[in-house]
Structures are given as structure tokens and as C-alpha cells.
Amino acid sequence: MKNRGAAFDFFGAHVLVTGGTSGIGLATASAFASSRAEVTITGTRSAARTMTLILPSFTFCQMDAEALASIDAAVAPMPRCDVLINNAGVSFSAGP
């Protein structure tokens, strides 16, 4: 079966994809961007800021999904969030 591309138009929608710098997150962000959404991706590495140079249809924001202040700082510049894809990985310790 041949993929015929996206059949949806998300023009004007603001999409936030956490963990969007690689893998499933990047593929999801790319699909929304190709459907004309305004996409913000997050990642933990500051070197990922080059993503906005490589993929100008994205806005990159460094974010630690385990830190509330980091999450607040990531979403503050967005006028609104119409779609949230929570793809960021977190790790929890097993405890004592």
C-alpha cells in the first residue's frame, strides 16, 4: 500500500512535542509540520538547538520533563497549546 501523505490540515494549530528531537517524537513533529501546524519540539540537550537551523519549521526549546520550572519556561512563549504530544522519556529511581 502506498502512503499518500497527510490528509489533515492543522493550519494555525500550536503543537508541542516533548522529546521531539529524534525517533518517534521527531517523526510526529514532522507529520504535524507537514500538515501546516506551528510546531515546538523539546529536548534535554542544548546541542539540539541546531534543530531549528536544520528544520526551520520547528521551534526548539530545551526542557527537562522532570522539572516543573523547565516545563513552565518551555510553554510560556507559546500563545496556546492546541495539541500536546508527551513523548519525553523520564527515569525514576527504584528508591531505597
N, C-alpha and C positions, 0 to 999 in steps of 0.2 A: 504494500500500500504506500502510495506516495504522499508525503507531507505537503500540504498546500499552503502552509503558513497560518498565521493567526487570523481568526475570524472576528476578533473583538477590537473595539476602538475605545481606548482609555484616555482619549484626549482630555487634558485638564485635570486628570486624576493625579493625586500625590501619593506615591507608593514608597514605603520604607521596607527595605530588605536587609535584615540583620544577617551578618555572616555572608555578605554578598560579593566578596572579593574572589571567590573561587567555587568550583564544583556546582552543586545544586543551586546555591544562592545566586551565583553569577548567571547561571542559565535562566533562572526565574527572573532576575532583574533584566536580563537581555530580552526576554519574551515581553515583559511589560514595556520596556523602552521601544521595542519594535511595534508595539500597539499604541504608541504615542503618549504614554504616561510620562510624568515627571518623576524620575526615579532617584532615590537616595539610597546608597549602599553603605553599610558599616563593616568595619573590621577592626582587629586589635592592633595590627602593625602599622606604624606610621609610614613605612615604606609603601604601603598600599595607596598612599595619596597620589601616586603616579597613575592610578586607575583613571582619574578624571582626565589625564592627558591622553591615555590610550583609548579610553571610551568616553568621549565628551558628552554622551547622552546621559551620563550618571553624575551625581554629586556624591563625593565621598566624605564620610565623617568617621573619624576614629572613635570607637566606642568599646567599652568593656561592659558586657551584658550582666556582669555580676556587681556593678557599681551604680547605684541609683543616680548619683550626680553625673556620671558619664552618660547615662541614658537621657537624663533631662537636657544635658548640653547638646545631645545629638538631635533631639526632636524640636528644641527651641526655635531654630531657624525656619522650620517648615511652617507654612501658613496653615496647613491642616494635614491630617493623615487619613486618606480615604481607604488605603489598603495597607495592612501590616503583614509581612511575611517574616515570622520569627524563626529564623534559620540558624541563629548563632549557637554555637556549642558552649556549654559551661561544664565545669567539673566540680564535683562535690567530694569532699574528703569523707572517708568512711567513719571518721570520728574516733574517739578513744575506745 
